[in-house]
Amino acid sequence: MKKITKNTLYLALLLFLTTACYEDKGNYDYSEVPEITAEGLPEQVTLLQKADVLSIAPTLKSSTEGIIREGDPNYEFGCLLYIRSGRLPNGSRYIDINEERKQKIECIPDVGPGEYVCWYTVTDKRTSVTTNFKVDVKIVSTTYEGWMVLCDEGAENHVRLDLISVISKDRIVVARDLLGMNAPLLRNAKKIYFDAYPKDVRGDAIFISSEEGIYEIDNASLETSDRNDISCSLFLKALEDEKPDVIASVYFNNQFVITDKGNLYKRNTWNAGGGFEFPINTLISNGKPEFTLAPFIGTMQTHNAETELIALLYDKDNRRFLKWDDAKEELCASFSDPENALFSFSTGKEMIAMESTKFALATVYSILQDEAHKRYVYGINLAGKSYQQTYYRQIEATDFDKAKHFAFHSLYPYMFYETGNKVYCYHLQGQGLIPSATLTLDGEEITMMKFNPFQTPAERLSDTSDEFLEQERYLIVGSYKKDNSDPNNGIVRFYKFDNTNGTLTEVAKYTGFAKVRDVTYRERWK
């Protein structure tokens, strides 16, 4: 009897548990959680600050319900714009650009230029599940990136700065006359100096030079004022009877100025507040100036080694090359001619031009002229602090003795020079002039010519595409139509040189400038 009862209870319990499990299984909802997808959402957009509309209007689909319509009460939408680095002026890292929680968003973000990430969210209010979608947003100003064009305007050659502004790969806008209402009246523009790596300022540093001296440019607006005259702002004691004429940076922490009197000044930019103090155009420690320098400074353009802090200079009094390096920071040094020298560093000639290139990593080319007006090209390589003599030749080519502007290719051994309305191409390795690369700009006067080696390493530039990087090997030619009826007859052209067939092909042309004196790219990096 006891055994029967025990077995009966066991069967009853088993039946109860089986039934309970069956009933419990029926209480769970195993329906599919909808997957939300978005079509028509861009991966990246570039917007012009305070002008372009950010449009987020994707077609949303639920895997169980199909297309999600505007106003569907089951869903809520959000959108936050995050700055990639740093903080916004309000102290936060993001702003809410969809406070009305609409499905489709159109707004002009009230933020400054920079790199942002837009997070667009869709929340199913029934399940509280949120799906996120990412859009990279780049906001730029008309002064953010592009080709800075320095001009002389009108009969009195008033200095003007324009910008071929690169908003995106497919959008270029030319911004005119950017120096601002408070800019001093400068005349006879000379050069734009761009420093991608200053240590004592936030961001890059930009300077323009004219016969009135050198002025620093605001790196947000590209404006300037009397307060930006570096003879006061960057010198520990304001210059009195001389003006800055040339400025150059030696990668990372040294900056040089040569004045119109031929004096050389140096400052360390590693720490904020460092200024130019006393001239160092001397070979004696703590000595007084003993020679004057030609207005040229040769530097490395590859920027691949912080330790190679060197510069090439030219003593115009004694007509010789000089050097500076970080071993003797407060003075210059002379050269001893090496065995089997191509030339003597004491040339006895007048310096006409000097250009720093990336050819063979770090070749500085100089053009010198003797008393018979014969001209020579000197090549000195700075890599490894070697100051190696790599090239020397008297150039006997059409009108070379009359040329005012020169440009040396950074990849191939070619020199370009101009005479009036013609551009000539000269092969430095003995082949002479390349007739197929001669340019003739009828009715125009060539006012500048150069290549523009990028300072920022290729992998760090904002655009690392081959198409973008190719631009540093474009020959840039500035010209001016001789018809004086229009003060904005200036033209900037970019040419690609093909060394296989010796031809120059125009790849871009921009008009509406004054007399173009210099063109320099304002780089941006990641």
C-alpha positions in Angstrom: 0.0 0.0 0.0 2.8 2.4 0.9 4.6 1.6 -2.4 1.5 2.2 -4.5 0.8 5.5 -2.9 4.4 6.6 -3.5 4.3 5.8 -7.2 0.9 7.5 -7.6 2.2 10.7 -6.0 5.3 10.6 -8.3 3.2 10.3 -11.4 0.9 13.1 -10.2 3.9 15.4 -9.6 5.4 14.6 -13.0 2.1 15.4 -14.7 1.9 18.7 -12.8 5.4 19.8 -13.8 4.9 18.9 -17.4 1.6 20.8 -17.5 3.2 23.8 -15.7 6.1 23.9 -18.1 3.7 23.7 -21.1 1.6 26.5 -19.7 4.7 28.7 -18.8 6.1 28.3 -22.3 2.9 29.9 -23.6 3.4 33.0 -21.4 6.7 34.1 -23.2 6.7 36.4 -26.3 9.3 35.1 -28.7 8.3 37.6 -31.5 11.2 39.0 -33.6 12.8 42.3 -32.5 12.5 44.6 -35.5 15.8 45.6 -37.2 15.9 49.2 -38.4 17.8 50.1 -41.5 18.4 53.5 -43.2 18.8 54.2 -46.9 20.0 57.5 -48.3 22.2 58.4 -45.3 25.6 59.9 -46.4 28.8 58.5 -44.9 30.4 62.0 -44.9 29.3 65.6 -45.6 31.3 68.8 -45.9 29.5 72.0 -45.0 30.4 75.7 -45.3 30.1 77.3 -41.9 26.9 79.2 -41.3 25.8 78.8 -44.9 25.2 75.1 -45.8 22.2 73.1 -44.5 22.9 69.7 -42.9 20.2 67.4 -44.2 19.5 64.1 -42.5 16.5 62.6 -44.4 17.0 58.8 -44.7 14.4 56.3 -45.7 13.9 54.1 -42.6 12.7 50.5 -42.7 11.6 48.1 -40.1 12.3 44.4 -40.8 8.8 43.6 -39.6 6.7 46.6 -40.4 8.3 48.0 -43.6 8.9 51.7 -44.2 8.6 54.0 -41.2 6.5 57.0 -42.0 6.9 60.5 -40.7 4.8 61.0 -37.6 4.6 57.2 -36.7 3.8 57.4 -32.9 5.8 54.2 -32.2 9.1 55.8 -32.9 11.2 58.7 -31.6 14.1 60.3 -33.3 17.2 62.1 -32.1 20.4 63.7 -33.5 23.5 64.8 -31.6 26.5 66.5 -33.2 29.7 65.6 -31.4 33.1 67.4 -31.9 35.9 64.9 -32.5 38.4 66.6 -30.3 38.3 69.3 -27.7 35.1 71.0 -26.6 32.5 73.4 -27.9 32.3 77.0 -26.6 29.6 75.9 -24.2 32.0 73.4 -22.5 30.2 70.4 -23.9 31.3 67.9 -26.5 28.0 67.9 -28.4 24.9 69.9 -29.3 21.4 68.5 -29.9 20.4 69.4 -33.5 17.0 67.7 -33.3 15.2 69.1 -30.3 11.8 68.7 -32.1 12.5 64.9 -32.5 11.6 64.9 -36.2 12.4 62.1 -38.5 13.8 64.3 -41.2 16.3 67.0 -40.1 17.4 70.2 -41.9 19.5 72.6 -39.9 22.5 74.9 -40.1 24.7 73.7 -37.2 25.8 76.6 -35.0 29.3 75.4 -34.5 32.8 76.5 -35.7 34.9 74.8 -38.4 36.2 71.4 -37.5 35.6 67.6 -37.6 32.4 66.3 -36.1 30.4 63.1 -35.8 26.6 63.2 -36.2 24.7 60.4 -34.4 21.2 59.9 -35.7 19.0 57.7 -33.5 15.8 55.8 -34.0 14.1 54.5 -30.8 11.2 52.0 -30.8 9.1 53.3 -27.9 7.4 49.9 -27.5 10.6 48.0 -26.8 12.9 51.0 -25.8 15.5 49.6 -28.4 17.6 52.4 -30.0 19.3 52.1 -33.3 22.2 54.5 -34.1 23.4 55.8 -37.4 26.7 57.7 -37.9 27.5 60.5 -40.3 30.9 62.2 -40.4 30.6 65.9 -40.7 33.3 68.4 -41.7 32.5 72.1 -41.2 34.7 74.5 -43.0 34.9 78.3 -43.4 35.9 80.0 -46.6 39.3 80.5 -45.0 39.7 77.0 -43.7 41.7 75.4 -46.5 42.9 76.2 -50.0 45.3 78.2 -52.1 46.2 81.6 -50.6 46.9 84.2 -53.4 48.9 87.3 -52.5 48.4 90.2 -55.0 49.3 93.8 -55.7 46.2 95.8 -56.5 45.9 99.0 -58.5 48.5 101.5 -59.6 50.0 101.8 -56.1 50.3 98.0 -55.6 48.2 97.8 -52.5 48.6 94.3 -51.0 45.6 92.0 -51.2 45.0 88.4 -50.1 42.5 86.1 -51.8 41.8 82.5 -51.2 40.9 79.7 -53.6 38.9 78.0 -50.9 38.6 74.2 -51.1 35.3 73.4 -49.4 35.3 69.8 -50.7 36.7 67.9 -53.6 33.8 69.0 -55.8 33.3 72.5 -54.4 35.8 75.4 -54.7 34.9 79.0 -53.9 37.2 82.0 -54.4 37.1 84.4 -51.5 38.4 87.9 -52.2 40.2 90.6 -50.2 40.4 88.8 -46.8 42.9 91.0 -44.9 40.0 92.9 -43.3 39.0 96.5 -42.6 41.7 97.0 -39.9 44.6 95.9 -42.2 47.4 98.5 -42.6 47.9 99.9 -46.1 50.7 97.6 -47.3 52.4 98.0 -50.7 54.4 95.8 -53.0 53.6 92.3 -51.9 56.4 89.7 -51.8 55.6 86.4 -50.3 53.3 84.2 -48.2 54.9 82.1 -45.4 53.0 79.2 -44.1 54.2 77.3 -41.0 52.2 74.1 -40.2 54.1 73.4 -37.0 54.5 76.4 -34.8 54.8 75.5 -31.1 53.8 78.8 -29.6 50.4 79.2 -31.2 47.3 77.1 -31.6 47.1 75.8 -35.1 49.1 77.0 -38.0 50.9 80.3 -38.5 50.7 82.5 -41.6 52.7 85.5 -42.5 52.8 87.9 -45.5 55.6 90.1 -46.5 55.7 93.4 -48.4 58.0 96.5 -48.6 56.5 97.6 -45.2 57.7 94.4 -43.5 56.1 91.1 -42.4 52.7 90.8 -40.8 51.2 87.8 -39.1 47.7 86.7 -40.4 44.9 85.6 -38.1 44.6 81.8 -38.7 40.9 81.8 -38.4 39.8 84.8 -40.5 43.0 85.5 -42.5 42.7 89.2 -41.4 45.5 91.3 -40.0 46.1 94.7 -38.3 48.9 97.0 -37.1 49.2 94.9 -34.0 50.4 92.0 -36.2 53.5 93.7 -37.4 56.1 91.2 -36.3 58.8 93.9 -35.9 56.9 94.7 -32.7 54.9 91.6 -31.8 57.6 89.0 -32.1 60.7 91.0 -31.2 61.7 91.4 -27.6 62.7 95.0 -28.5 60.9 96.6 -31.4 63.0 97.2 -34.5 63.7 100.8 -35.3 65.7 101.3 -38.4 65.2 98.0 -40.2 62.2 95.9 -41.3 61.7 92.1 -41.4 62.1 91.0 -45.0 62.2 87.2 -45.0 60.9 84.7 -42.4 61.4 80.9 -42.3 60.9 78.1 -39.9 63.3 75.3 -39.3 61.1 72.3 -38.5 59.7 72.1 -35.0 61.2 74.8 -32.9 63.3 77.5 -34.6 62.2 80.5 -36.6 64.4 83.0 -38.5 64.1 86.5 -39.8 66.4 88.4 -42.2 65.8 92.1 -42.3 66.1 94.6 -45.1 69.5 95.5 -43.5 70.7 91.9 -43.9 70.7 91.1 -40.2 69.7 87.6 -39.1 67.5 86.9 -36.0 66.4 83.7 -34.5 63.8 82.7 -31.9 62.8 79.4 -30.3 59.1 78.7 -30.8 59.0 75.7 -28.5 57.6 77.8 -25.6 55.1 80.6 -25.7 56.5 84.1 -25.4 59.8 83.4 -27.1 60.9 86.4 -29.2 63.6 87.5 -31.6 66.3 89.3 -29.5 69.6 90.2 -31.1 71.2 89.6 -34.6 73.3 86.4 -35.0 74.9 87.1 -38.4 78.3 86.5 -36.9 80.8 83.7 -36.7 81.9 84.6 -33.2 79.9 83.6 -30.1 78.2 86.7 -28.7 79.7 88.7 -31.5 78.3 91.7 -33.2 77.0 91.5 -36.8 80.1 91.2 -39.1 78.4 90.7 -42.5 75.0 91.0 -44.1 72.9 88.2 -45.5 71.1 87.9 -48.8 67.3 87.6 -48.4 67.2 83.8 -48.7 67.0 80.9 -46.2 67.3 77.3 -47.4 65.6 74.7 -45.2 64.6 71.0 -45.3 61.2 70.4 -46.9 60.8 66.7 -46.0 60.3 67.3 -42.2 61.1 63.7 -41.4 63.6 64.2 -38.6 63.3 66.6 -35.7 67.0 66.5 -35.2 68.0 68.0 -38.6 67.7 71.6 -37.4 69.7 73.3 -40.1 69.6 76.2 -42.5 71.5 77.4 -45.5 72.4 81.1 -45.8 74.4 83.4 -48.0 76.8 86.1 -47.0 76.3 88.8 -49.7 79.3 90.9 -48.5 81.9 88.1 -48.8 79.9 86.2 -51.4 79.9 82.8 -49.7 77.5 80.2 -48.4 77.1 79.9 -44.7 75.2 77.5 -42.5 73.3 77.3 -39.2 72.5 74.3 -37.1 71.4 73.6 -33.5 75.0 72.8 -32.4 75.7 76.6 -32.4 72.4 78.2 -32.1 73.4 81.8 -31.7 75.7 82.2 -34.6 76.5 81.2 -38.2 79.3 79.0 -39.4 81.4 78.9 -42.5 82.2 76.0 -44.8 85.4 74.3 -45.7 85.5 73.1 -49.2 85.4 69.3 -49.4 87.9 67.2 -51.4 86.8 66.8 -55.0 84.4 69.7 -54.6 82.1 70.6 -57.4 82.5 74.3 -56.4 83.8 76.5 -53.7 81.4 77.5 -51.0 83.1 80.9 -51.3 81.6 81.6 -54.8 82.5 85.2 -55.4 79.1 85.7 -57.1 75.9 87.5 -56.5 72.9 85.5 -55.2 69.9 85.9 -57.5 67.5 83.2 -56.1 67.4 80.2 -53.7 64.7 77.5 -53.5 64.2 74.6 -51.1 62.9 71.4 -52.6 62.2 67.8 -51.8 64.4 66.6 -54.6 66.7 63.8 -53.3 64.9 64.4 -49.9 66.3 67.9 -49.3 68.1 69.8 -52.1 68.4 73.5 -52.0 69.0 75.1 -55.4 70.6 78.5 -55.7 71.1 80.7 -58.8 74.2 83.0 -58.7 75.5 85.5 -61.2 79.1 86.6 -61.8 80.3 90.0 -62.8 80.0 89.1 -66.5 76.3 88.4 -65.9 76.7 84.7 -66.5 74.4 82.6 -64.3 75.0 79.4 -62.5 72.9 76.8 -60.6 74.3 75.4 -57.4 72.7 72.4 -55.7 73.4 71.6 -52.0 71.7 68.7 -50.2 70.9 69.2 -46.5 69.8 65.6 -45.6 71.7 64.3 -42.6 73.3 67.7 -42.0 75.7 66.8 -44.9 75.5 70.0 -46.9 76.6 67.8 -49.8 77.4 69.5 -53.1 75.2 67.8 -55.7 75.0 70.2 -58.6 77.0 72.9 -60.3 76.6 74.3 -63.8 76.7 77.5 -65.8 73.3 77.7 -67.6 73.5 78.9 -71.1 69.9 78.9 -72.3 67.5 81.3 -74.0 67.1 84.5 -72.0 68.1 82.8 -68.7 70.1 85.9 -67.8 66.9 88.0 -67.9 64.7 85.6 -65.9 63.2 86.9 -62.6 61.2 83.8 -61.4 62.4 80.2 -61.1 61.0 76.9 -60.0 62.6 73.6 -59.4 60.7 70.3 -59.6 60.9 68.2 -56.4 60.7 64.8 -58.1 62.6 65.3 -61.4 65.8 67.2 -62.3 64.1 70.1 -64.1 64.2 73.8 -63.7 61.6 76.2 -65.0 62.2 80.0 -65.5 60.2 82.8 -67.2 60.9 85.8 -69.4 58.0 88.1 -69.9 55.2 85.9 -71.2 57.2 82.6 -71.7 58.0 79.7 -69.4 61.0 77.6 -70.3 61.9 74.1 -69.0 65.5 73.2 -68.6 66.8 69.7 -67.9 69.5 69.9 -65.3 71.2 66.7 -66.2 72.6 67.9 -69.5 69.8 67.8 -72.0 69.3 71.5 -71.9 66.0 73.2 -72.9 62.9 71.0 -73.4 61.1 72.8 -76.3 57.9 70.7 -75.9 57.5 72.2 -72.4 57.7 75.8 -73.4 54.6 77.9 -72.5 53.6 81.1 -74.2 50.9 83.2 -72.6 49.9 85.7 -75.3 49.0 89.2 -74.1 50.0 88.4 -70.5 52.9 89.1 -68.2 54.1 86.3 -65.9 54.3 87.7 -62.3 55.2 84.6 -60.3 56.1 80.9 -60.7 56.7 78.2 -58.2 56.1 74.7 -56.9 54.5 74.3 -53.5 55.9 71.3 -51.5 53.5 70.3 -48.7 54.9 70.7 -45.2 52.7 68.1 -43.5 53.6 64.4 -44.1 51.3 62.8 -46.6 49.8 60.4 -44.2 48.7 63.2 -41.9 47.1 65.5 -44.5 43.3 65.9 -44.4 43.2 64.4 -47.9 45.6 61.6 -48.6 44.4 60.7 -52.1 47.0 60.5 -54.9 45.0 63.2 -56.7 45.4 65.6 -53.8 49.1 64.8 -53.2 49.9 65.3 -56.8 49.2 69.1 -56.4 52.6 69.7 -54.7 54.2 68.7 -58.0 52.1 71.2 -60.1 53.9 74.1 -61.6 52.0 77.2 -60.4 52.1 80.2 -62.8 50.6 83.6 -61.9 50.1 86.1 -64.7 48.4 89.4 -65.5 46.7 90.5 -68.7 48.4 93.6 -70.1 45.0 95.3 -70.7 44.9 97.7 -67.8 41.2 98.5 -68.1 40.4 95.8 -65.4 42.3 95.8 -62.1 41.3 92.1 -61.6 43.1 90.7 -64.7 45.3 88.3 -62.6 45.2 84.6 -63.4 46.5 81.6 -61.5 47.1 78.4 -63.5 48.3 75.0 -62.4 50.2 72.7 -64.7 51.1 69.0 -64.5 54.5 68.2 -65.9 54.9 64.9 -67.8 58.6 64.0 -67.8 58.1 61.1 -70.2 57.2 63.3 -73.1 58.3 66.7 -71.7 55.0 68.5 -71.7 53.1 70.8 -69.4 49.3 70.3 -69.2 47.0 72.9 -67.6 44.9 71.2 -64.9 43.2 74.2 -63.3 42.8 77.9 -64.0 41.3 80.7 -61.7 40.7 84.3 -62.7 39.7 87.6 -61.1 42.9 88.3 -59.1 45.1 91.4 -59.1 48.8 91.1 -59.9 49.7 87.7 -58.4 52.9 87.7 -56.4 52.7 84.4 -54.5 50.5 81.3 -54.1 50.7 79.0 -51.1 48.5 76.2 -50.0 47.0 76.3 -46.5 47.3 72.7 -45.4 45.0 70.9 -43.0 45.9 67.7 -41.2 44.1 64.9 -39.4 
